[in-house]
Each structure stands twice: as C-alpha cells, then as structure tokens.
Amino acid sequence: MTEAAALRVAIVQTKPDKGEYRANLRSAGEAFAQLAAEPPNLVVLPEASMTGYFLEGAVYELAVTAQAFARDLAATWREASGGQTADLVAGFFENDNGTYYNSAAYVHVEPRDERIVHVHRKMFLPTYGVFDEERFLSRGRHLGVFETAFGRMALLVCEDACHAISATLAAVKGARVLIVPSASPGRGIEAEGELASITQWRDTLRLAAIEHGIFVIYAGLTGFEGGKGMTGSSFIVDPRGSILVQAPATEACIVRADLDLREIDRARATLPLLGDLAAVLPNLLLDPELPLPRGGP
C-alpha cells in the first residue's frame, strides 16, 4: 500500500445526552454536515461518544455490536456528507455475544459500503474514585496496530494511554499515529488556573509523541454527567511535541489540523529514541526480575 504523505484530521468533540444513542447520532450528523464542504480524511470522536460515559448498569441496554455501531456511524456520515469517503474513529460500548467492552472502532466509509479496519477494547479499566468500569465491563486483551491509507496506527482508550508502556508497545509494533478517544472528568487546579487533569493529559501525550516520533490525536468528551464535568480539551501533538490545535474544555466543537506525515521520519532521524528502544527492548524484557510469564516446567 502506498501511504499518503498528508492527513487532514477533524476532531468532533461531543457533548452527548446520556443514554440517548439515536439522538446523539443525529447530533454527530449535524457536526459531520459542517465538515462536508471541506471533508477531512479522518474524523475522530471521543470515548462513549454516542451514549455518555457514566452508564453503570445501563451499559447492558445501550451496548451494540461493533458491526451495528460501524453501520450506524457510517450511515450518519454518508447522509451528512453526501456520500464522501472518509475514515471515522469513535468510542462506544460493545456487546460481543454477551461480553461487554469499552471499545473504539476505526471504520473506513465508502459511498455505498463501510469496513471495520480495527476495534480496540479498553485494557485498563479504572475502578477507583468516581470510576466503576470493571464492575460492568470486561478488559480487552490485545493492543493491535493496523494498516491504513495513511500508515500504521493504533487506538488506545483513555486510561490505556496513561500507562507509558501502551504507547511504547504501539510504537515498537509500528504505529506512526496514535489515536486516543477519552472521557476524562476534571480534577485539581494548576497554578495557571487550568484543571490539573487537562495539564496531565497534555504532558503525558506530548512525552509519548516526542519519545516515539509519532502524531497523537486526543479526542475528549465534554459536558456534565451526574455532576461530573468532562474536560474536553481535544488536541493533536506532532512528533516533536508541539500542540498543533486544542479545543476548549467545556464546548461541543470541531477542531481541525493538517498533518504532514513526513515529519514522523524527520523527527525520528533527529531523535532516534524509538530505534534505540527497539535494539534494547529484548534485553529489558528478558530481565528475570520482571513479573512476566516464563517457560519451563
């Protein structure tokens, strides 16, 4: 596959009505219609983008199969855009034959058809503080890297990306673009008056971009659910750690950026940390003090 050198990205930062799947699809369609005049190659929406995040037991009623979600998302895009081709990423609650996941899908949409390129199931399920995911959901067991027309990519859902090893493994496996749908409640205040959780996300993903020479696309849910405010603040980081665009914290909105994918190779040539890691990683993983499964009787 010949990879494109440029990638036009739009992040649709949603403020969903809790539990209103069809209504939220219609709202997404209104945002998609705004993109139709100058359609992006890739549209990214947050975690739990069509239902809201804090569902608890209602997740069992609102979860859908990956195929049904891809079909609904693609139909919404098709109708709003006049049938233009695009790649779409969005978070949803997945029902896989009675096993439930917090998932994100990458869907390639053509005028008359759609194809699921990849589904990532959230691996790190926060169950502390205001979070209760593991009571209702199962963990994903695989961090996949997948091919697109714009190079290899990976998906991480929210807390997955808080663990540095996740981005590292994705990059070692060949990801050049990392997409992070998220639903992050606000907490703490920094000296400049910014919420500490926003600062933490930006710092964490800037470091991942710099260390691995990758683009990072972060799509944050916004709005309030049961008194808990989601922090939005969707942004895109280039492979040198520069923030290309950032959304406000509290508004449903669209932000766009044009990515020069050649910058990945340039950044890696200037700071070859990923190449160094690939060379040393086998030695690190063979350390007998690591709590890893070992062969033998």
Secondary structure by P-SEA (a helix, b strand, c coil): cccccbbbbbbbcccccccaaaaaaaaaaaaaaaaccccccbbbbccccccccccccccccccccaaaaaaaaaaaaaaaaccccbbbbbbbbbbcccccccbbbbbbbcccccccccccccccccccccccccccbbbbccbbbbbccccccccccccccccaaaaaaaaaacccbbbbbbbbbbbbbccccccaaaaaaaaaaaaaaaacbbbbbbbbbbccccccccccccccccccccccccccccccbbbbbbbccaaaaaaaaacaaaaaaaaaaaaaaaccccccccccc
